[in-house]
Amino acid sequence: MRIVLLGAPGSGKGTQSKLLIEKYNIPQMSTGDLLRAAVAAGTELGKKAKAAMDAGKLVSDDIVLGMIQERLNKPDARAGFILDGFPRNIPQAQALDAMLARMGQPLQLALLVDVDSEVLMKRLTGRRTCSNAACGAIYNIYFSAPKTQGKCDKCGSSLSHRSDDNESTVRSRLQVYEQQTAPLVSYYKAQGKLRTVRGVGSVNEIFKNVTDIIEVQMRPLAAAMSAANAAAAAKGGGTTPAAKAAAKAAKAAKAAKAASAAKPAAKTPAKPAAKKAAKKAAPKKKAKPAKKAKPVVKKKAVKKAAPKKTKKAKKAAPKKKVAAKAKKKK
Ligand SMILES: [Zn+2]
């Protein structure tokens, strides 16, 4: 599976990424790690990157993409990857798409771990760390406060507050994130690849939702692959039971897909409600530039309203595609 992870600092995206790596046995690629590895290994790209960094310049997108491509060619990335921290803007996302298309490995999912900005603020500004390096216990004054204020439960040492965890620094970090990510969210949404998981609750609850999303997103692809395998087997004169079973499974998957595709039509009566919601939410958004709870309202309304807008245009298209595919196969 090929996934881009999106999420604010403090969203818990990193934790989810680790769990995904374990569960699906695919590598995570963060640009920082790739850079460090390439520079340490002294590869061509690593040398270029080092030259740029030594000159106090940013490492160009071309170099970063080259590193990603090299990493993707390693055997452990055959089953997919998780990209974290890249892309950060639309040109990078487009360049990544172009590269993955050339490699025949298009992105399958952009997963956004979504957390309200007020919760993020508390998570980031409330963090306290035990000053005893040998202990290193971590607390949060809002969510997991120590029994005695300012003292570590485990060793009694004083707790320290990182200077970059202060409110104004955190707020500006979150604003930068918001500015960078909002266009990417739209970009992947337009591609139909964006899925959002609420990043609140226990780590395991969130992970359950993440894997549910992945299973749903990957299933049609798995079905398409097994159909392709079955077709290949049939071409090769393979009438083995396995090939037959694969063909049968592909057929069943197609039928299931058709059934699920038919469902949205039943939801049509909900349209006016979505429209109302969108209308209601819109003026609110304009009235106050303040953040807080508003983006949530906006997001929900947009989500509800989105299928309505595209439904008419899209409805006919997939059917045609399916029909075309079916013809090809026959
Ligand atoms: Zn301690």
Residues whose N, C-alpha, C, O or C-beta is under 5 A from the ligand:
A	BS01	ZN	C130 N132 C135 G136 A137 C152 K154 C155 G156 S157
